[in-house]
Amino acid sequence: MARQGRMSAMRIGALVPARMGSKRLPGKNIIELGGVPLVCRTLDVLLSSGVFADVTVSTESPVVAEMVRSRYPAEAVSVLMRPESLAGDDAPLHLVAEHYAENRPDLQWLGLFMPTFPFRTADRLREAAAAIHTGHALRVQAVRPEQHWDRDYFYPAASGFAPVFAGFPNLLRFSSTSYMLWRRETPRFQAMYMGYRLGEREYRLDVGLTETLDIDDAADLALARRILAGARYGLTPATTTAVGPYFVQTPAGADVAAFLRWLGPELLADPASPPLLLQKPRPPLFTARLVSDLPELHFLNPEAKDHTWSPRYIQTANTAHCLPIYQQSPVWRIIPRDAPQHQPPEPVDRSSLGQPADAADHLIPAARVRFVADMEGEAFYEGPYRLED
């Protein structure tokens, strides 16, 4: 398959990392979806976009290398075998990218495209290339459609859960590695550092939910197969109902009374201490991939920061090494009607911003916490994402 109609103002290279060592879904990069191996789905859309001067698969596996060479001519797709130092699952991804860049000094821009995102589009890649060719962008990054408050994130601490962030609330967007490109001169590590900010010189691709689906385990693969068969995948709309001293947020059409019965009267007895509904974010919803719309994002303390940016995750960019972080459910919430956030705002006190705080001073006791996973078997339950055939 030859590369047709390439734009020529900037030479953009596409790197497709494709190891064989996945533990959660063995051999996932060559698993077939709709009769096409995942790595080939990625290669096909990269080639059809016509925007890349080079497309290269980086692998340690002879199986992957042979599959690629048997399906694509060498002038369309190159195979770059990794040295032993980059063959393991702890190999830092930025070093894999550097290995590629060292072998292609002619490229001005580099793009990283994991094979586990099967629903990228050629049009979106052309949009990214258009941003690159303006000469203004230094980095192109996809962002998901959801928006969240930083106050929605908690980590396990002592006998309960403490907030990850402190200070005044920031509105957050999740970035996604479905599309990620950067100018060659961008500092080597920061080019792929989730949350790295370049202000207005970072071009954001507002992508759909399906485009950000990352096949990380068997459940993700099953979801991808349903989407490929025609199922519609989107955000679950939420609605708010006033019940006594609370605003009760649920998926639209949910049985509010059944939800409150599940929580029980004891947990709802004190509006000053409402229950907290937590869920464990699944890939690609890791808080290590937060991108803030505001420059000031303050962790509660070093322990909270280590949970969000665990040293091993930073080294490897492997999300399997993220420490436990929990997110307040975006569709199941109990909110006191006279909560402090509903009062007239006061000037922000910046004197303590960035100063470490004791988790005990902000602790949500474990007795007040309920987990969405425990609710999933209930008849009234619906998750934050809706799949309709």
C-alpha positions in Angstrom: 0.0 0.0 0.0 1.8 3.2 -1.2 1.5 6.5 0.6 -0.5 8.8 -1.6 -0.9 12.5 -1.7 1.4 13.4 1.2 1.5 17.0 2.4 5.1 18.1 2.1 5.6 21.3 4.2 6.6 19.3 7.3 8.0 15.8 7.3 5.9 13.9 9.9 6.8 10.5 11.1 4.3 8.0 12.6 5.6 5.5 15.2 3.5 2.5 16.0 4.9 0.6 19.1 3.8 -3.0 19.0 5.3 -5.3 21.7 4.0 -8.8 22.2 4.4 -8.8 26.0 1.0 -7.6 27.2 -0.1 -9.3 30.4 -3.8 -8.3 30.7 -4.6 -9.2 27.1 -1.8 -11.4 25.7 -0.8 -10.7 22.1 -3.3 -7.8 22.0 -1.5 -5.8 19.3 -2.1 -8.6 16.8 -5.6 -9.7 18.0 -8.1 -9.4 15.2 -11.0 -7.0 15.2 -13.4 -7.4 12.3 -10.8 -9.8 10.7 -8.0 -7.3 10.8 -5.2 -7.3 13.4 -5.1 -4.3 15.6 -1.7 -3.2 14.5 -2.9 -3.3 10.9 -6.0 -1.3 11.6 -3.7 1.5 12.9 -1.3 1.2 9.9 -4.2 1.3 7.4 -5.6 4.5 8.8 -2.2 6.1 9.0 -1.4 5.3 5.4 -4.8 6.3 4.1 -4.5 9.8 5.7 -1.7 10.7 3.3 0.0 13.0 5.9 3.1 10.9 6.9 6.5 10.9 5.4 7.3 7.7 7.3 5.3 5.0 9.0 7.3 2.7 11.3 6.4 -0.2 13.5 8.7 -0.6 16.6 8.7 -4.1 18.0 10.9 -6.7 19.7 8.8 -9.5 18.3 9.7 -11.5 15.1 6.0 -12.5 14.9 4.9 -8.8 14.7 7.7 -8.0 12.3 6.8 -10.9 9.9 3.1 -10.0 10.0 3.9 -6.4 9.0 6.4 -7.3 6.3 4.0 -9.8 4.8 1.2 -7.3 4.5 2.9 -4.0 3.6 5.7 -3.2 1.1 8.9 -1.8 2.7 8.4 1.6 1.0 5.0 1.9 2.8 5.8 0.6 6.3 9.2 0.1 7.9 9.9 -2.3 10.8 12.4 -1.1 13.5 13.5 -3.9 15.8 14.1 -2.8 19.3 17.4 -3.5 21.2 17.1 -5.8 24.2 17.1 -2.7 26.6 13.7 -1.6 25.1 12.1 -5.1 24.8 10.5 -5.4 28.2 7.2 -4.0 29.6 9.1 -1.5 31.7 10.8 0.0 28.7 10.1 3.8 28.9 8.0 4.8 26.0 9.9 8.0 25.5 13.1 6.0 24.9 11.2 3.9 22.3 10.3 7.2 20.6 13.9 8.4 20.9 15.1 5.2 19.3 12.8 5.9 16.4 13.9 9.5 16.1 17.6 8.6 16.1 16.9 6.3 13.1 15.0 9.1 11.2 16.9 12.4 11.5 15.0 13.7 8.5 11.7 14.1 10.3 10.6 17.4 11.8 7.6 16.0 13.6 6.9 12.7 15.4 3.6 11.0 16.1 3.0 8.1 18.5 0.1 5.8 17.7 -0.6 2.8 19.9 -2.2 -0.1 18.0 -4.9 -0.5 20.7 -7.0 2.4 19.5 -8.9 0.9 16.6 -11.3 3.7 15.8 -9.0 6.5 14.7 -10.0 8.3 11.5 -8.0 9.6 8.6 -9.9 12.9 8.7 -8.8 13.5 12.3 -5.2 12.8 11.3 -5.5 15.4 8.5 -6.8 17.9 11.0 -3.7 17.3 13.1 -1.5 17.7 10.1 -3.2 21.0 9.2 -2.5 22.3 12.7 1.1 21.2 12.3 1.5 22.9 8.9 0.4 26.3 10.2 3.8 26.4 11.9 2.2 27.6 15.2 1.6 24.3 17.1 4.4 22.6 19.0 2.3 19.6 20.1 -1.0 18.0 19.0 -3.0 16.1 21.6 -6.4 14.5 21.6 -8.8 15.3 24.4 -11.9 13.3 25.4 -15.4 14.8 25.4 -16.0 14.6 29.2 -15.2 17.4 31.6 -14.6 16.9 35.3 -13.7 18.9 38.4 -10.4 18.1 40.1 -12.4 17.9 43.4 -13.9 14.6 42.0 -10.7 12.6 42.6 -9.7 10.7 45.8 -7.0 8.4 47.0 -7.0 5.8 49.8 -5.6 7.3 53.0 -5.6 6.0 56.6 -9.2 5.0 57.4 -10.9 6.7 54.5 -10.2 8.6 51.3 -8.6 12.0 50.8 -8.9 14.4 47.9 -6.1 14.3 45.4 -6.2 18.1 44.8 -6.5 21.1 47.0 -7.0 24.8 46.4 -9.8 26.2 44.3 -11.6 23.9 41.8 -10.2 23.4 38.3 -12.1 22.0 35.3 -10.3 19.1 33.8 -10.2 17.3 30.4 -8.8 13.9 29.9 -6.1 13.6 27.3 -5.9 10.5 25.1 -3.0 8.8 23.4 -5.3 8.0 20.5 -3.6 11.0 18.7 -0.3 12.5 20.0 2.2 14.3 17.9 5.0 16.7 18.8 7.7 18.8 17.2 11.1 17.1 17.2 12.7 19.8 19.3 10.2 19.5 22.1 12.0 18.4 25.3 12.4 14.7 25.0 10.5 13.5 28.1 7.9 16.3 28.1 6.8 15.6 24.6 4.8 12.6 25.9 4.3 13.7 29.5 0.5 13.6 30.1 -0.6 17.0 31.3 2.4 18.9 29.9 1.2 22.3 29.0 2.3 24.5 26.1 -0.5 27.0 26.4 -2.0 28.1 23.1 0.7 26.3 21.2 -0.8 22.9 22.1 -3.4 22.1 19.5 -6.2 20.0 20.9 -8.2 17.5 18.9 -11.7 17.3 20.3 -12.3 13.6 19.6 -15.4 11.5 20.1 -15.7 8.9 22.8 -15.3 5.9 20.4 -12.0 7.3 19.0 -10.5 7.1 22.5 -11.4 3.5 23.2 -8.2 1.8 24.2 -8.3 -2.0 24.1 -6.5 -3.0 27.3 -8.4 -6.1 28.4 -11.1 -8.6 27.2 -13.9 -6.3 28.2 -12.5 -3.5 26.0 -12.2 -5.9 23.1 -15.8 -7.1 23.5 -16.9 -3.4 23.6 -15.0 -2.7 20.4 -16.6 -5.6 18.6 -20.1 -4.3 19.5 -19.2 -0.9 18.3 -17.8 -2.3 15.0 -21.1 -4.2 14.6 -23.0 -0.9 14.8 -23.7 -0.2 18.4 -23.8 3.5 19.4 -21.4 4.4 22.3 -21.8 7.6 24.1 -22.0 9.5 27.5 -25.0 8.7 29.7 -27.1 11.8 30.2 -27.6 12.7 33.9 -30.5 14.4 35.6 -30.9 15.9 39.1 -33.9 15.4 41.4 -34.6 17.3 44.6 -35.4 14.8 47.4 -35.7 16.2 51.0 -32.4 17.9 51.9 -30.5 16.6 48.9 -30.1 17.0 45.2 -29.9 13.4 43.8 -28.0 13.0 40.6 -28.7 9.9 38.5 -28.7 8.7 34.9 -31.8 10.1 33.1 -34.7 7.8 33.6 -33.2 5.9 36.6 -35.3 4.8 39.5 -34.3 7.4 42.1 -36.2 5.7 44.9 -34.5 2.4 44.3 -31.1 4.1 44.4 -31.9 5.8 47.8 -33.1 2.5 49.2 -29.8 0.9 48.2 -27.9 3.6 50.1 -30.1 3.1 53.1 -31.6 5.6 55.6 -28.6 5.5 57.9 -26.3 6.8 55.3 -28.7 9.6 54.3 -29.5 10.7 57.9 -27.0 13.6 58.1 -27.0 16.1 55.2 -23.8 17.5 56.6 -22.1 14.2 55.9 -23.5 12.9 52.6 -22.4 9.6 51.1 -19.7 9.6 48.5 -20.0 7.3 45.4 -16.6 6.4 44.1 -15.6 4.4 41.0 -12.3 3.2 39.8 -11.4 4.8 36.5 -10.6 2.3 33.8 -8.2 2.8 30.9 -7.9 5.3 29.3 -9.5 7.2 32.2 -6.4 7.4 34.4 -5.9 10.6 36.4 -2.3 10.4 35.3 -3.6 11.7 32.0 -5.3 14.9 33.3 -5.0 18.0 31.3 -6.0 21.2 33.1 -7.7 24.1 31.4 -6.1 26.3 34.1 -2.4 26.5 35.0 -2.8 26.1 38.7 -3.4 22.5 39.8 -2.3 21.8 43.3 -1.9 18.4 44.9 -3.0 18.0 48.5 0.4 16.6 49.5 3.3 14.5 48.1 1.4 11.3 48.8 -1.5 12.4 46.7 0.9 13.4 43.9 2.6 10.0 44.0 -0.7 8.2 43.6 -1.5 10.3 40.5 2.0 10.4 39.1 3.6 7.2 40.5 7.3 7.2 39.9 7.1 3.9 38.0 4.4 5.2 35.8 6.4 8.3 35.0 9.4 6.1 34.1 7.5 3.7 31.9 4.3 5.4 30.7 2.7 2.0 31.4 -0.7 2.6 33.0 -0.5 -0.8 34.8 1.9 1.0 37.2 -0.6 3.7 38.3 -1.4 3.6 42.0 -5.1 3.5 43.1 -7.1 6.6 42.4 -10.9 6.9 42.7 -13.2 9.2 40.9 -16.5 10.5 42.2 -19.2 9.0 40.0 -20.2 11.5 37.3 -23.8 10.2 37.2 -24.5 8.9 40.7 -24.2 11.6 43.4 -25.9 12.8 46.6 -25.4 16.6 47.1 -26.7 18.5 50.1 -29.0 21.4 49.0 -27.2 23.8 51.4 -23.7 22.6 50.6 -20.9 25.2 50.9 -20.5 25.3 47.1 -24.1 26.6 46.8 -23.3 29.7 48.9 -22.2 33.0 47.4 -18.5 32.8 46.4 -15.8 34.4 48.5 -12.4 35.7 47.3 -9.9 32.9 46.9 -7.3 32.7 49.6 -4.0 31.9 47.7 -1.8 32.0 50.8 -1.9 28.2 51.3 -1.9 27.1 47.6 0.8 24.6 47.0 1.5 24.0 50.7 1.2 20.3 51.7 -1.8 19.5 53.8 -2.4 16.6 56.2 -4.8 14.0 54.6 -6.4 13.6 58.0 -7.8 17.2 57.9 -9.6 16.4 54.6 -10.5 12.7 55.2 -13.8 11.2 54.0 -14.4 8.3 56.5 -14.7 4.9 54.9 -18.1 4.5 56.5 -19.4 7.3 54.2 -18.1 5.8 51.0 -19.9 3.5 48.7 -18.4 2.0 45.5 -20.2 2.0 42.2 -18.9 -1.5 41.5 -21.1 -2.8 44.4 -24.1 -1.2 42.7 -23.6 -2.7 39.2 -25.7 -5.8 39.9 -28.7 -3.7 40.9 -31.7 -3.5 38.4 -31.7 0.3 38.5 -27.9 0.7 37.7 -26.6 2.4 34.6 -23.0 3.3 34.0 -21.5 6.6 32.8 -21.3 5.3 29.2 -24.3 4.1 27.2 -24.1 1.4 24.5 -27.1 1.0 22.3 -27.5 -1.6 19.5 
